[in-house]
Structures are given as structure tokens and as C-alpha cells.
Amino acid sequence: MTLNASKLPKAQLFLSLAVFLFLTHASSAYANVYATNIKVNGSLTGVSVPTGGSANISYILNEPASGGAMIRILSGNTIVRSISIPAGAAGTLRGTNTVVWNGTGDNSTPLGAGTYSVAITASAAGYARWTQITDDNADGNAVWEGRGIAVDQNTNSPYYGRVFVANAQANDPGANNWLGYQVGILKCNADASYADEGGTSTGGYPWAGDTYSPWHLEVSKSDHVYVDDFSTNGLVIAWDPTVSPGSQLAVLRPDNWTNLDESLSGPALFGSGTNLSLWMADTTGGLGILRYGLLPDGTCAAGDKGATAVAVGTSLTGNPYDVALDPEGNIYTILNIPSAGDPNYRVFRFPRYDPTNPFPITNADWALGTNDDTMAGANGIAVDPTGTYVAVAFTGLATGGNGCTQIFYATNGALVTNLDLGITISGFADHQDEDCAWDAVGNVYYIDNIFGVWRAVSPPGPNSSTTFSVATIVIGGTSSGGVQPRITDISQAAGVVTIDFTAGTNDTSANFAVQGAATVTGPYTGVAGASITTVAPGQFRATFPASGSVQYFRIMRQAGGVTPTAPSFNSINASQNPVVLTFTGNSTDSPSDFTILSAATVTGPFLLANATVTQLSPGHFQATVPASGTAQFYRVKR
């Protein structure tokens, strides 16, 4: 990125990029290099290749895999081919890497017909301290008035690792085409390159572009992007991960406001599926922190004014300015105090809220920041996916200076590190940090509005992370089909069920049919009135009238023989060792067709479990997994 005069009003920029390290206390480390955007022959969903044919496997690394990379081809639980790539070689570099697989197993013999999956393990020696891993001079990192940042943490999504940034004022990008200078939502891959379908979108919404609209944003576990319009009293709108205008959904509307005195900042999301809730901080009206239970379609119920989960008073001495929740439901919030020497606390943690309790929470577990000018102007807060760390972005004093992003331990609020306070970055020691976020593997992200960029910072220590591709490789299939349909989202609104799913990029909507059943074990029959349309290559949407009796659905391929339907769990018995899981598949499936994954949290990352799969009867299977104190969530993958 060549800097020009169009960016000079933001700061007196210098062409040199400072590579710097952050001071930190000792802390435990976890994965921070990881693969995203895994494609097979350019497809995010999957392809068919002839027996003996080759496939190009491409992926993006957010930073170099300084410890090397391993590409594994799997048939069910079985690893049939491993490709080891040493550090520094093509395949371990930051950005897009491509590895050619020749279709053979480890014995150099071409693999037989079947469906295969890809797992990519990236490793790094790591850093001694929290270290910036993005380039301030990269086009994708430029954002003129960045106000919100979030990262897709859904490991089972082709959009895993995508970075979303809300830009709330336009500026002329000059000849550089900086998409972050356009009002709307900037969309970048984990390496800061622009998204394939385009690096920015308004979503078809009339953003004010007044430095408050769009505001903060959050990504749900089903890839939906929730964005706050802070110029209103706090409208919240959601989109699919491409922020396509046709997916726009009005989540929190004027009928959800208590009065016109409130001004809602956020959003934060907690839970998933039918247990998803929306959390907002009332910055002016004295309502504290509000919780809304969302409907199955992801919107607030008409007239729902929300419940006050944390009240102003006692610990919370002023109106909160943002809100975040950890995996256990503990609540974190901030007060935006830009004046020097203020005795009020700035950062708080409150215990989990019980929706059945009519009384809001008033007493904090901990609070910090009294008389601390390094915590002036608290503007955004985020908790890492393990619930270990809390990041807070501070804009600094109203008189200027002291802006920074700090990280604290979630358990007690003790300082872990100060990412940029007084540290010279790209020629400047003053910072104005607007918001912060985490990805699924422990990297922290923040917006520095002085320089007009978003940055990613890696935690210290050696690390390794495995990403499983959504895309599959069907050997012996045809070019017109064969890729297993995969449901990515189900919602219901106004009596209509909507199912989003992926399949092969060469598929058409006519290749598929919707089947439904009243129970998970079936029988499954065709759903009346179902209409399937193509959203994008390899992406489809089915809509049909809702039925009270039909609650389980499958997407079936209508031609080409027996279609491998998605496996689904019937039961989980964790009261013994090993854990016993039962699930269904096709009557023609064998135990070797399946892989069991486990994770400590519902958001992952999901890794291979040491599971044994046996067949109970045609189409019915049992998996036994050694019990683990950390692994509590499981997935079955074909």
C-alpha cells in the first residue's frame, strides 16, 4: 500500500513500518497460526475428480507456519495420505498457499472411489511476547473511521477466520482503492486480503457514515453478522457472511426500544440456535445492560423491550458503553470516561444472569480502572473464546493521548499486557483504539484510529492448530455432482422455514430435494411446497411452509445413486468412560466412513478424537471415545 495525501488528515504517516514486540507478563499460550479458506480446485464446498486424478488444495495462513505444516487426506477416521511441508517452504507462508495432491495414498497407489476430506495442521515456534502479525501498509488493513471489528469463529464454515470491520465515514482512497475508506462493512480474509466476492458491502442499508453508523458488530456461531447502527437509538441488523443485501434482517427495531432516551451500543451474542440471545448496553437512558431472547429466525420478538440483566447503581456507577460475555455467561462491560483523574471504575465483570430471576445483577465480581488515565475512553470490550482473557480498547483522554488496547485476566481483572500504550508503531506513539475482538485460536484484533488501520496480535509461545475443510473430494464422481450437501443454517419466520446449504460449485438447484421427519430417526419424506434456489456457486437456499409436526430436515441429491446424507446424533452417554455416542448415516455406510471430533467448547477448535466406531445395524452406528475433562462437545464428520 503506497501512502498518499488522502490519508494524511488521519495522522502524519510515515512510509516505514515498525516491526515491534509487546511487553507482557508470562501467560499460557494456545494456537495462533491457523489455516482458513481451504479450497479444493478453487471450490470452498467440494469437487469431484476421476480416479488417479489430482487436486489443488489451497488455503490461507494468517502468519507463517514457522514450525511447518501438515496436509492430511482422510477417509472417515483413517488418514490415507500425509504431506509434510518444512518451515519456510511453499505451503507454510503467510497468505495463500497451494499444495497439489496427486490422488494417491501414502503407499503411492491411487485411492479408490469415495469421499475424502482435508485437514491442515499449521505449527509455529511462536513469539516471546504478544506480537503484531499484520502489516499496517497492507491495503486490507486500511480503515478510515473503523468503529467495530469481529472475526468469524465458526470452524465448520467456509468463512471461518473472516475479519469484519465497520467503517463509519468515507474518505477518498485515491489511486489505492482502499476499500476500508468506503462506508459499510469491510470483509477481509485472515491474512488481510479482501474477500473473494468483494472486500466491502453496505448490505443494502443506508448507513449514516457520521462516525457512528455503522458501529460495533458481532458474528454469530451460524456466521450471521450483527451490526449496530449507533446513530439511531440502536437498531441492530444482521446479514449472511457475505453481507449480501438480500440477506438483510432487522433484528432489533424501534418497537424494541423502551423510549427515545436510550441509545444502545453493542451487540454481544450468547448461545446458539434457539438459545441465542442478544445483549446491548444502554449508554444514555439508565437501563443498564439489556438481554433479548431471540426468535428462531434470529430477531427480537415484536414489542420485546428486553430485560435489564445488569442495573446501573451499586457497582456500575454510570451508563455502560459496550458488553461482552464469556463461554460461561459471565458479563463484562465498560464505562467510557475520557476525563483525567476520574475515581470511577472503567472495566467490570458481573456474574452469569439468570433470566428466571426478576431482579437484575448489581454487584460486580471485580472492577478496575479507578483514577487510571491509561483506561480513559473505554470504547470496546471482547472476551477470548476460552474465557481466559478480556481485551478492552481505549480511545484515550479527551485532550488526546493514552489511547491503547489492554488485555486482562477474565478471572480477576489482573493486567496481562498493554498492547500499544506509548509504543511507537508506524512512527506514532499516540493511539486511539476504537474496538477489539478475538479469533477462534487466540489472536486479538483492534482498530487504531490514529493511523487508520486494524491490527492482529499473536499471543506468546509455540503453537499448533488443525483446520478441517468444509470442501470434500469425491473420487470417481461426475463433474455435475457428487459433493455431499451440507446444511449451514436453518431459520423460521412468518410461517416459512429457510434452509441454507452448500454443495458442488457445478451443482444446480434442480439436483436437490428437501426431506423432513417428525423425529430424528425418520422416516423422512419429501417436503411439500419446497422451493430451492441458487444463491451463489455451490450455495443454495430452500424455503417451504412450516409444519408443526416436521422438525428435522435433510437435503437429498435427486440423481446419481445413493447420496451420502449428513450423519446425525441420536444419543450421547457421558456418565461412563468411555463416552458412548450413537448416530445415524446411510444404510450403505461403513464405520470407516466417519470421523469423530471433540472440543472443550462448543465453538471449537474441534480436533480428531481417539474414537472407535462400530456398526449397530445398517445406517446406525456407535462411537466410543475415552472420557476427557476438557472434551465436552463432539461432532461426527463423514
N, C-alpha and C positions, 0 to 999 in steps of 0.2 A: 504494500500500500504506500503510495507516494503522498506525503502530506502536502496540502496546499492551503491557500489563504482562506478557503471556505470553512476551515476548522479552527482558525486562529482565535475567534472570539471565545471558544471554549477554554483555551489555555494557550500560552505561548509555547508551542510544541517544538520539540527537538527531534532530529532525524535519528538519533542514536536510541537504541533500545537497551535498557538496563536489565541484565540478567541478574536476579537477586535472590537471596535466601532470607527466610523469615526467622526471627528469634522465637524460640518456643521452649516450653517445659517438656520433659520427657513424657511420652504418651504411647499407648499401644497403637499399632498400625494395622490397617487392613487394605484390601485390594484397591489400587487406584489407576492402574493401566488396564484397559479392557477393550474388547473388540465390539464394534457396533456396525450397523448397516451391512450385515452379512448377505451377500448376493451370490446366486449361482447362475452363471451365464447372463448376468445383468438383472436377474429377477429376484425380488425380495420374497417371493412366495414359493417358487419352485419350478423345476423344469423336468422334462423327460429327455433321456439320452439313450441311444442304442447300446446294446451290449458291446463292450470293448471301446466305447466312445469316451471322450474326455470331457471335463467340465472345468470352467474357470471359477474359482472361489475367490471372491473379493470381499474386503472388509476394511473398516476404518479403525485405526488406533488413535486414541486421544493423546498419547505421548509415546515415545519409542519404547519398545519392549526390550529393555537393556539386559534382561535375563533370558531372552529368546522367546520363541513362540512354538506352539504345537498345534497342528491341524489334525483332527481325528475324524474319520468317517465311521459311522456306526450303523449297524443293522440291529435294531432293537437295543438290547443291553450290550451287544457284542461290538467291540472295537475291531473293525476289519482292516483298517489302514491308519497308520500314524505317520505324519510328515513332520519331522523336527527341523526347525529353522534356527540357526545360531544368531545371537545378537549381532546387530549391525548389517545383516544381510537383508535383501529384499524380502518382505514379509514380516519384518519387525520394525518398520519405520513409521514415524508419525504420519498420519494421513491415510490415503488409500493404498492398500496392498493387494496384490493378486497372486494367487498360487494356483497352478494348473494341476489337477488330479487326473491321472490317465485312466481311471476306471478300474484299476486293479487293486487287489488286496495286498497285505504285507508279503504274501508269497509270490507276488508279481503275476498272478493269474487273474484274468478279467473276472469281475464279480458277476454273479448271476442276476436274473431278473428280480426286482424287488424295490422297495422304498428305503432310501438311506438318508441319514441326517448328518449334520456337520456340527462339530464342537471345536471352538477355537480357544486355546489357553494362552494368554499373554502374561509374561512374567517380567519383573523389573527389580533391579538392585535397590531402587528407591533412593531417597534423599535423606540427608542427616536432619533436615529441618523442613517445615512447611515451605514449599517452593512453587513459584508460578510456572505453569506449564503451557500457557497461551502466549501468543505474540501480539503485543499492542499494535503492531503495524500491519497485522493481517486484516484484510477487508471485512471479513465476517465478524470481527471483534468490535468494529466501529459502531457506536450508537450515540446519537446526538443528545437526546434527553431521556436516557434509559431510566425507567421507574419501576420495572418489575422483571424478575428473572426466575425461571423454573426449568427443571430437567425431567424428561420422561424416564421413570424408574421401572417401567413395565418390562421385565425380562422376556416376556412371551409376546413381544410386539416387534414388528419390523421398524418401528420408530423409537425403539429403545436407545437412550442416550441423546435424543434430540434436545437441543437447547432453545428455549423460547424467551425472547426479550421484548418487553413492551417499550416502544419509543413514543414519547408523548409530545414531541414537537418536531416540525420539519426543518430541514436545512438543506441548502444546495450541496449535493455531493460533488459538484464539479465534474471533472472528467473521470473520476474514480469509480462512479456508480456504487457508492456505499449505500447498500440497501437499508442499513440502520439509521439513515438520515430521513427515511420516509415514515410518516405517522402510521402506526399499526404494529403488527407483531412480527418481529424478526425471527426467522427459523434457520437454525444452523445445526450441522452435524457436530459430533463430539470433538472434531478437530477444528471447528470454527468455519468450515466450508459451508456454503449455502446449501439448503435442502434441494433435492433433485427437482421437485415440482415448482420451485421458486423460493427465494430467500426471504420474502416478506409478503404479508397479506393484511388487509383491513378486515377480512372476514365479511365484507359487505356491510360493515357497521359504520355509522357516521361519527367517528372519534372527533373530539373537540380539538385535539392537538394543542392544548393550552398548558402543557406540562403536568396535567393531572389525568388526562384521558388519552390512551389507556394507562392504567395504574398497575397495581400488583397482579400477579397471575399465579395459577397453580395447575398442575397436571394430575388428573385422577388415575387410579390404577387401571382404568379401561382406556387410557390415552386421551381422554377429553380435556381440553384446555379451557379452564375457567378464568375469566378476566374481569377485573373490577373497573367500572367507569366512575372514577372518584369525583368527576366534575358534576355528576348528578348526586343525589343523596346516597348513591351506592348501588347502581344497577350491576348485576353480575350476568355475563353472557358466556356461553360455552360453545366450543367448536370441536370438530374432529382434529386429529393431529396435523392435518394439512391446513387447518384454519380456512376451509373452503366455505364460501358464502352460503351454499346450500345446506350446510350442517349447523347453521346458527341456531342457538337455543336460548330463549330468555329464561334464565334460572331464577334470579331474584329481581322482582319488579316493584313498581310503586305500590301495588296492593300489599306488599310485604313490609312496607315501612310503617313504623308506629306513628310518626309525624314528620313534618318537614324540618324539624330541628336536628334530626340525626344525620350523620354523614359517615357511611360505613366504609371502612378500609379492610382489606383482605384480598382474596379469600384464603381460608385454610380448609382442607378436606380431611375427613377422618372416616375410616371404614371403607367398605366396597360393596358393590352390588346393591341389594335392597337395604343395606345397613349404612349407606353413605350419608354423611351429614356435612353441612356447610357451616363454617364459623366466620363471623365478621366482628370487627372492633368498631364500636361507635365512638368516633373521635370528637364529637361535639355535643351530643344530646344527653349524655349521662346514663345511657343504657348499659354501659359496660361491654362485655363480650357476649355476643348473641349466638345461639346454636339453632340451626334449622335442620330438621329431619327431611331429607329429600325423597321425592317420589321415585318409583322405579325408572321413570324417564330422565331422572337427574335434575328435576326442577323443584322449586318450593311450591307447596300447595297454595292454592288461591286463598288470599287473606291471612296466611300464616305470618304472624309478626315476629316469630322467633321467640326463644326462651332465653332469659338472662342467665348465663352459666356462671359468669364472674361479675360481681357487682362492684361499682365504684364506691369507695369508702373502706375503712379499716386499712388493709394492706395497699390496695390500689387507690392512691390518693388523687388521681386525675383520670382524664379520659384516655383509654388505651389507643395505640396508633397502628398496631398490627397484631396478628395472633398466629400461633403455630402449635401443633400437637405432636407428641412423640408416639411410638407404636403402642404404648400402654394407655394412651389417652390423657396423660398429664398436659396441662395447658401452659403455654409460655406467651408472654406479652411484654410490651414496652410502653414507656411514656416518652413522647417527643418533647424534650426540654432543651431549647437552644441557648438558654441564658447561662452565664458563668456562675459558678459557686452555688448552684441550687441544691438545697438539702434533700430534695425528694429522691426516692429510688427511681431507677430508669428501666431495669430489667427484672422480670418476675417469673417464677414458676408456681402454678397452682395445681392442686391435686385433680385427679380424674373427676369429671362431672357425671352425676347420676341423674338421667332425665326423669326418673320417677320421684326424685326429691323436689318438692315445691320451692325449696329455698336455694338461692344462688350461693356460690362459694365466695367467701370474703377474706379468708386468711391464706396467705401465700406460704408455700414450702420454704422458699427463700426469695430474697430481693437484694439487689445490689446497685451501686452507682451513685449513692448519695455524695454530693459535693465533688463528684468526679467529672471534670470537664472533658476527659477523653471519651466520655459516654454522652456527649451533648448531641442533641438532634437524632435520637434513635429513630430509624425510619423503616427498618425491615428486620424480620426475625425468621429463622428457619432451624429445624432440628434434623440431624442426620438420620438415615433410615434405621440405624441400630439403637437410636435413643441415647447415644454416648455424648454427643456434642451439641451445643447450641451456638449458632452463628448470629451475630447482630451487626447490621450495617448502620453506621452513624454518619450523618451529614456534617456534623461539627457545630461549632458555635455560630450564632447569628452574625457575629463580627468577622467570621472566617477562621479557617484553620481547625485542627483537631478532628477532622473527619477521618474515619477509619472503619475497618471491619475487625471485630474481635470474636474469638471463639472461647466458650466456657464449657466446663463440665456440666452435663444436664443434672447430675445428682445433687450438686451443692453450689453451683454457680462459680466455682473457682476458675480463675483465668488459665486457659491453655496457651493461647498465643494472641498476639496483636499483629495482624497480617500486614498493615501498611502505615501504622501511625508514625509519622515523621520519617518514613523510609523514602528515599529518593527513587522514584520509578519513572522511567522515560523522561528524566530531567526535572521532575517535580516532587517536592516533599509534602505539599498540601494535597489533601484528598477530600472528596465529598462523596461518600458511599451511600447509594440510594436503596439497594436491596441485596439480598443474598439467597442462596439456595444450595442444595446438595444433589449429587447424582447417586446412583444405587450402590456405588463402590467406594464412597467416602471422600470424593473430591468436593471442595467447596467452591462456589461461584459467587462473584459480587460485581456490582456496577460502580465504577469510579467516574463520577460525572465531571470532575475537573478535566480529566484527559479525554473523556467521551468514549470509554471502552467498557466491555465486560471482560472479566478475567476468571480463569480457573486455577486453583491452587491445590497441589497434591500434598497429602499428609506424609510424614516421615516413615521410613522403614521399608525393607524388602516386601514384595507383594506379588500376588498372582491371582488371576481371575479367569473363569471359564464362561464363555457365552455360547449358548446353543442357538443355532439358526432357526428362524421360522421357515425358511425355504427348505424344501426337500428335493432329493434327486431320485427320480423314478427311472431305473434302468430297465430297458425293454419296453417302455411305454411309447405312446404316439405323440406327435407334436401337437395334437389338438386336445390333449387332456392327460389324465393320469395323476396330476398333483392332487393330493388329499385336500378337500375343502376344510377350512379351519374357521370356526366361528370366533370373531373378535369382540363382538358386543351384541347384547340383546336389551331392548328397552320397550316400554309400552306407554302410550299416551293417547288419550281421546279414543280409546277402544281399538287402537291399531298397534300390533306388535311389529317392531322393526328389528331385523337381524342383519348385522354386517358380517361378511365373511370374506376370506381370501381363497384363491385357487391359482391355477396356472395363468400366466400372462397371455397365453393363446386361447384361453377358455372364453366362451360366450355365456350369457345368462341362460341360453337355451339348454346348456349342458346340465343344469341343476334343477332339483325339485326339493321342496320342504316337506318333511315328515314330522308328525307330532304324536305325543302319547300323554296319557294321564299320569303314568308312573315312569320312573327312570328305566325300569326293565321292559317297558313296552306293553303290548305290541304297538309299533309305530306304523301309522298310515298317512297317506297324503293329506296335506292341509288344504282345505277348500279356500278358494279366493286368493291364493298366494301369487304375488307378482314379484319377479326378480329382475333387477336392472343392473347394468354395469356402471360402477362409479368411476373406475379408472382401470387400466390394465391389471388384471389379477385381483381387483377389488370389486365386491358385489354387495347389493343390498336387497333383502327380501322383506316385503310388507304384506300383512294379511290381517283380517279381523281377529280380535282377541276372543278366546273361548275360555269360559270358567273351568272347564274340565281338562283342557290341554295345557300342560305346564312345562313339558320337556320337548325339545326340538332337535332335529338333525337336518343337515344339508346333505342330500344324496346326489351323486352323479347319475344321470339318466341313461348313459350309454357307456359301453366299454367294459362290460363284465362286472364282477363283484367289486364294489367300491369300498375302500378301507374307511369305515366310519370312525369318527373320533371315539377313543375309549373313554369310559366314564365310570367314576367310582360308585360302588353300591354301599360299602360299609368300611369303617376304619375302627379297629380294636387296638387301642393303645394301653390297655390295662395289663398287658403282659409283655414279656421280652422273648421273642421278637414281636414288633408291631405287625399286625396282620391286616392287609388291605385286600378287599375284593373289588373287582371291576369287570366290566363287560367290553367286548370288542366284536369282531366279526366271527361268525361260526367257522370260517376258514382260517382264522388267525392261529398262530402257534405262540408259545410263551416267549420265544426268542425275538418276536416282533416288537416287544415292548421294553421301554426303559423307565425305571423309577428314579425320580429326582427328589431331593429333600432340601429344606432350608430352615433356618432358625426363625425367619419372619415371613409373613405372607407375601412381602414384596421381593423376597429373594436376597441375594442371588441363589438360584436352585442349582445344585450340583449332583453328580451321579451318586446314588445311594448304593450301598453294598447289598443289593436285594436279590432274592431268589424268586422267580416267577414260575408258577405251575398252573396247569390247566385243570379246572374242576369239571367242566363239561364243555361241549362246543360253544364258543362265544363267551364263556365265563371263566375268570382267572383269579388266582390268589397270589399275592406278593407278600413275602416275609422280609422285614427289614430290622436289623439289630436296633434296639431302642437307644436313643441318644438324648442326653439332656438338652442339647442345643437344637436338634432337628425336630420340629413340631409340625411342619407343613410339608405336604407331599404332592407330587404331580406324576401322572402316568403319561408317557410320551411314546408314540409309535415311531 
